[in-house]
Amino acid sequence: MSQNSLDDLARLLLRLVLGILIFFHGWAKIKHGIGGIEAMLAMRGLPAFLAWGVYLGEVLAPLLLILGVYTRLGAALIIVNMLFALLLAHSGHFSHFTSNGGWRLELQAMFLGAGIAVLMLGAGRYSLGGRWN
């Protein structure tokens, strides 16, 4: 297998893992609503309608990544979503560690880093949008 094929398979794997794992969070919002996010926004004096953006970052964006269509746009939406999550839900956790030495924000940091990587790399050949999407 050529290096280009391996690179494209790695892009596919990264897109699928990030897309599927973020979509699970979006599915929970579909099933249970966004009231908690609206409350967090209100506590910070921000308009509650911004909570609807979670559907862009946790439902639409992951689907774009999984399909490989408008992949960089999907990655950008995930990055914005994760920044909001870090600032709204996890702002007090930046210096917290678990009892086994892990950083409390490992998952959020991994999602953010993977989103940045997908934004930089694009979809690759194994996508509906094509190599440079």
VONU-124057 format. One line per field, with one value per residue: z, y, x of N, C-alpha, C, O in turn. Coordinates in pm, whole numbers, plus 32768, in hexadecimal, padded with zeros to 4 digits. Layout:
// residues N
n.zz = c(Z,...)
n.yy = c(Y,...)
n.xx = c(X,...)
ca.zz = c(Z,...)
ca.yy = c(Y,...)
ca.xx = c(X,...)
c.zz = c(Z,...)
c.yy = c(Y,...)
c.xx = c(X,...)
o.zz = c(Z,...)
o.yy = c(Y,...)
o.xx = c(X,...)
// end
This chain:
// residues 133
n.zz = c(8000,7FAD,802B,800D,8007,8109,819C,814E,81B5,82C4,82E7,82B7,8390,846B,8437,844B,8554,85F3,8591,85CA,86E4,8740,86D9,877D,8860,87F2,87B1,88AD,88F1,8838,8896,89A3,89B2,89CA,8AAC,8B8D,8B21,8ACA,8BC4,8C2E,8B7F,8BB6,8CC1,8C9B,8C26,8B17,89E0,89D7,88E9,886C,88B8,8803,8747,878E,870A,860C,8639,86AE,8629,850E,84B7,84FF,8451,835A,8366,8379,8284,81DD,815B,811D,81E0,8265,82B9,8368,8427,8486,84FE,85CC,8660,86B9,874F,8816,8893,8900,89AF,8A5C,8AD1,8B3E,8BCB,8C40,8CAE,8DAD,8DCA,8D66,8DEF,8E72,8ED6,8EB7,8FA5,8F4C,8EC5,8DCF,8CF4,8D30,8C56,8B78,8AAE,8A32,89DB,8928,8868,880B,87A9,86E4,863C,85E0,8557,8489,8407,83A1,8302,8251,8197,8103,8013,8035,8044,801D,7FBF,7F3F,7F0F,7F64,800B)
n.yy = c(7F8B,80DD,820B,82EC,8275,820B,82FB,836B,82A9,82CD,83CF,8398,82EA,8399,845C,83BE,8355,8443,84BE,83FE,83E1,84E9,8507,845E,84FE,85C7,8535,84FF,8603,8627,856B,85BB,86CD,882C,88C2,88D4,8947,8A3A,8AAA,8AC3,8B82,8C5C,8C8E,8D05,8DEC,8DE3,8DC5,8CDB,8C5C,8C18,8B19,8A6E,8A4D,896F,889B,88BE,8894,8795,86E7,8723,8764,8677,85C0,8629,85F9,84DF,8493,8514,8606,875C,8765,87FB,88D8,8854,87FF,88F8,8951,8896,88DA,89E0,899A,88FB,89BA,8A62,89A5,8974,8A73,8AA8,89C0,894B,89FD,8A17,893E,892B,8908,881C,86CB,8569,8459,8393,8415,8481,858F,8659,86C2,862A,85A4,8677,8711,865E,8645,874F,876A,86A0,8706,87EC,876F,86E9,87C7,8834,8761,870C,8647,856C,845F,8394,83E4,8486,8584,85A6,85B6,86B4,872C)
n.xx = c(8055,8038,80D7,8034,7F36,7F2D,7F35,7E40,7D92,7DC6,7D62,7C54,7C1E,7C4C,7B85,7A9C,7AA5,7AA9,79BD,78F0,7904,78D3,77D4,773C,771D,7683,759F,753B,74ED,7421,7368,733D,7335,73A1,73A0,744C,7530,74CC,7494,759B,7601,7559,75A0,7692,7650,7620,7569,745F,741A,7505,7540,74CF,758F,761F,75B1,7614,7726,772F,768A,7655,7762,77FD,7781,77CA,78DF,78E7,7878,7926,78FF,790C,79D1,7A9A,7A06,7956,7A11,7A68,797B,7967,7A4A,7A07,7926,799E,7A40,797D,790A,79E2,79FF,7900,789B,7977,7A2A,7A98,7B3E,7C3E,7D2E,7D11,7D43,7D19,7CF7,7D9E,7E61,7E21,7DC1,7CAB,7C29,7C66,7BCF,7B3F,7C16,7C8A,7BBF,7BBD,7CC6,7CC6,7C04,7C87,7D59,7CCB,7C62,7D4E,7DB1,7CE7,7BF3,7C53,7C84,7BC5,7AA7,7969,7975,7A65,7BCB,7C3E,7B8B)
ca.zz = c(8000,7FA1,8098,7FF7,8031,819C,81CB,813A,8216,8346,82E8,82C6,8419,84C1,841F,847F,85E7,8628,856D,8613,8774,8756,86BA,87F4,88B4,87AD,87BD,8934,88ED,87EE,88EB,8A24,89A8,89E1,8B1E,8BE0,8ADC,8AD2,8C4D,8C3C,8B35,8C00,8D37,8C71,8BE6,8A86,89B3,89DB,8863,8843,88D7,878B,86FE,87AF,86A1,859D,865F,86DD,85D0,8482,84A0,84FA,83D7,82EC,8371,835B,81F3,8193,8109,8166,8255,82B0,82FB,83D9,848C,84C1,8557,8644,86AD,86FD,87B2,8886,88DB,8953,8A1A,8ABD,8B18,8B86,8C24,8C7B,8CC8,8E2D,8DCF,8D1C,8E3F,8EC0,8EAA,8EF6,900A,8F0C,8E81,8D50,8CF3,8D2C,8BD4,8B0E,8A40,89ED,8996,88B6,8801,87D3,875A,866D,85E3,85A0,84F7,8413,83C1,835A,82A3,81F0,8198,80C4,7F9E,8059,8072,7FB3,7F8C,7EF5,7F53,7F9E,8055)
ca.yy = c(8000,8155,826B,833F,8228,8207,8380,837A,8252,830E,843C,8359,82BB,840D,8496,8366,8350,84C4,84D3,83A4,83FF,8568,84F4,8426,8570,8608,84E0,8518,8685,8611,8520,85F8,875E,8882,8919,88EA,89A5,8ABC,8ADC,8AEF,8C00,8CC4,8CAE,8D59,8E62,8DD1,8DA1,8C4B,8C23,8BE2,8A8A,8A23,8A32,88EA,883F,88CB,885C,870B,8694,873D,875B,85EC,857F,8657,85B1,8451,8487,8551,8673,87D8,8731,8866,8923,8802,8805,897E,8954,8848,892B,8A49,8955,88D2,8A33,8A87,8942,898E,8AF0,8AA5,894E,8916,8A69,8A05,88BC,892C,88DA,87A6,8648,84FA,8412,833F,846A,84B7,8616,8650,86F0,85DC,858A,86F4,8737,8603,8670,87CD,874E,8653,8764,883F,8719,86D5,8847,8843,86F3,86F7,85C7,84FE,8420,833E,843D,84AB,8609,85A6,85C0,8736,875E)
ca.xx = c(8000,808A,80CF,7FBD,7EC2,7F2E,7F0F,7DB0,7D4F,7DD4,7CFF,7BD1,7C13,7C3F,7B01,7A33,7AAA,7A7C,7932,7897,7906,788E,7746,76FB,76F7,7614,7528,7506,74A7,73A5,730D,7321,732B,7415,7380,74C2,758A,7489,74A8,7626,7610,7512,75F0,7702,7619,761C,74E2,7443,7411,7587,7542,74AA,760A,7651,7583,7674,77A7,772B,7637,7677,77F2,782B,7750,7821,795E,78D2,7863,7994,78C9,7926,7A17,7ADE,799C,792D,7A7B,7A64,7907,798A,7AAA,79B9,78D3,79F3,7A69,7909,78FE,7A4D,79E7,7881,7886,79F2,7A8A,7ADB,7B80,7CBC,7D9F,7CE7,7D72,7CD2,7D47,7E04,7EC3,7DF0,7D8B,7C19,7BF9,7CA6,7B72,7B25,7C92,7C9C,7B5E,7BEC,7D3E,7CA0,7BBF,7CEE,7D9F,7C73,7C5D,7DCC,7DCA,7C7C,7BAC,7C9A,7C48,7B55,7A3E,790C,7998,7AE1,7C4C,7C62,7B18)
c.zz = c(8000,801A,808A,8023,80C9,81D7,81BF,8199,82A2,8352,82FC,8356,847A,84B2,845E,8517,8622,860B,85BD,86A8,8794,873D,8730,8851,8876,87B9,8847,8938,88A1,8849,8967,8A23,89D1,8A55,8B75,8BA3,8ADF,8B5C,8C61,8BF4,8B81,8C7C,8D15,8C26,8B4E,8A5B,89A8,8950,8831,885C,885D,8734,871C,8747,8625,85BE,8685,868B,853F,8466,849F,847D,835E,82EF,8348,82C5,81A3,8131,815A,81EA,82A7,82F7,8376,8449,84D2,8522,85D8,869C,86FB,876B,882D,88D6,8935,89C8,8A86,8B10,8B6D,8BF1,8C71,8CA3,8D4D,8E38,8D92,8D6D,8E94,8E80,8EF4,8F58,8FCB,8EB3,8DFD,8D60,8CE3,8CA4,8B5F,8A95,89EE,899F,891C,8845,87BD,877A,86DB,8609,8599,8537,8479,83C3,836B,82EA,8234,81F3,8165,8054,7FBE,8098,7FFD,7F73,7F3E,7F4A,7F9C,7FEF,80E9)
c.yy = c(807C,81B2,82C5,82F7,821E,828D,8394,8320,828E,8383,8405,832C,8330,844C,8441,8363,83D3,84D8,847D,83C8,8484,8556,84B5,8496,85B9,85B9,84F3,859D,8678,85CE,856E,8690,87A7,88E3,8937,894E,8A31,8AFB,8B0D,8B73,8C73,8CEE,8D0A,8DD5,8E5B,8DA7,8D0A,8C0D,8BEC,8B4C,8A36,8A03,89A9,8884,8848,8881,87C9,86B0,86A8,8728,86CA,85A2,85AA,860E,851F,843C,84BB,85B9,86F3,87B9,879E,88C0,88D7,8806,888D,898A,8906,8896,8998,8A0C,8930,894C,8A64,8A26,895A,8A0B,8AEC,8A39,8925,8981,8A5A,8988,88BB,88F7,885F,8725,85DC,84B4,83B9,8391,84A4,8545,860D,8677,86A3,85CA,8609,8722,86DF,8628,86F0,87B7,8701,86AC,87BC,87ED,8703,8755,8859,87DC,86E8,8668,8553,84BF,83D0,8392,845B,852F,860F,85C7,8642,8774,8764)
c.xx = c(805A,8077,8055,7F3F,7EBA,7F05,7E78,7D60,7D56,7D72,7C72,7BBB,7BFD,7BB5,7A93,7A31,7A76,79E7,78D1,7891,78C1,77F8,76FB,76CC,7681,7594,74E8,74BB,7423,733D,72E1,731A,73AA,73FE,73F9,7522,754E,749E,7537,763E,75D1,7562,7665,76D4,7615,7590,74D1,743E,7496,7591,751D,7523,7644,7623,75DC,76F4,77A5,76D0,7662,770C,7824,77FB,77A3,78A6,794E,78C4,78D9,7963,78D7,796E,7A59,7A78,796B,7993,7A7A,79EE,7923,79EB,7A60,7965,7926,7A24,79F8,78FB,7968,7A31,7968,787D,7903,7A57,7AD3,7B2F,7C0C,7D31,7D7D,7D1A,7D24,7D2F,7DB2,7E63,7E96,7DBD,7CF5,7BE0,7C38,7C4B,7B5A,7BA1,7CA9,7C3B,7B8D,7C66,7D1F,7C56,7C22,7D3A,7D4C,7C6B,7CDB,7DDD,7D64,7C4C,7C00,7C48,7BCB,7AE6,79E0,7931,7A19,7B5A,7C64,7BF2,7B36)
o.zz = c(804A,8064,80ED,805F,8103,823A,821A,81C8,82EF,83BB,8349,8390,84D1,8517,849E,8554,867A,8665,85EF,86E2,87F9,8784,8745,8889,88BC,87C9,8853,897B,88C6,884A,8990,8A89,89F5,8A5F,8BA3,8BE9,8AF4,8B66,8C9F,8C27,8B8D,8C9D,8D6B,8BED,8B0B,8AAA,8977,8940,87D5,881D,8852,86E1,86CD,872F,85DD,856A,867E,86A5,84FC,8409,8444,8445,8307,8285,82FC,828D,8130,80C2,81CF,8254,8321,8365,83E1,84BE,854B,858C,8644,8716,8773,87D9,889E,8950,89A7,8A38,8AFD,8B89,8BD9,8C65,8CD8,8CB7,8D5C,8EA4,8D8C,8D34,8EF3,8E06,8F63,8F5E,900D,8E62,8DC1,8DCC,8C90,8C83,8AEF,8A23,8973,892E,88B4,87D0,8743,870B,8671,8590,8521,84CB,840A,8348,82FA,827F,81C5,8247,8197,803A,7F6C,8110,7F89,7EFF,7F00,7FBD,800B,8014,8138)
o.yy = c(8083,81A7,82E7,8334,8229,8292,83C9,8348,8284,8396,843C,8345,832A,846D,8475,836D,83D1,84FE,84AF,83CD,848E,8590,84D4,848E,85E5,85F2,84F5,85A8,86B7,85F5,8566,86CD,876B,8949,89A8,89A0,8A93,8B73,8B76,8BC9,8CDE,8D65,8D54,8E1F,8EC2,8D6A,8CC3,8B96,8B99,8B07,89C3,89A8,8974,8820,87E6,8839,8786,8638,864A,86E0,86A6,854F,8558,85E7,84EB,83DE,8493,85C4,86F6,87EC,879D,88EE,8912,8810,8894,89C6,8930,8894,89A9,8A43,8943,8944,8A8A,8A51,8954,8A0C,8B26,8A54,88E3,8963,8A8C,8969,8851,88BF,883F,8715,85F2,84D1,8398,8359,84F2,856E,85C0,8650,86D6,85DF,8606,8752,870F,862A,86FC,87EB,871E,869E,87D5,8820,870B,8752,8888,87FD,86BF,8618,84E3,84E6,83C8,8388,844A,8548,8675,85F0,863F,87E9,878C)
o.xx = c(80BC,8016,8015,7EE6,7E4E,7EBC,7E38,7CF6,7CF6,7D35,7C24,7B52,7BA6,7B75,7A38,79C7,7A20,799B,786C,7825,787C,77A6,7686,765F,7625,7528,746E,7454,73C1,72C9,726D,72FD,740F,7442,7409,755E,7595,74B6,754C,7685,760B,7566,7694,7724,7609,7547,7528,7459,7498,75E2,7547,751E,7691,7668,75EC,772A,780B,76C9,768E,7730,7870,7844,77C0,78D9,79A0,78FC,78EE,7997,78B2,794A,7A51,7A93,7959,796E,7A8A,79FB,78FA,79DF,7A78,795C,78FA,7A30,7A0F,78E3,7949,7A49,7964,785D,78F9,7ACC,7B43,7B62,7C4A,7D8F,7DC5,7D1A,7CF2,7DA6,7E15,7EAC,7EE0,7D93,7CC4,7B70,7C3D,7C75,7B60,7B96,7CD7,7C62,7B86,7C6B,7D57,7C68,7C13,7D58,7D81,7C6C,7CD3,7E11,7D85,7C76,7BF5,7BD6,7B70,7ACB,7A05,7912,7A36,7B4E,7C9A,7BFB,7AE0)
// end
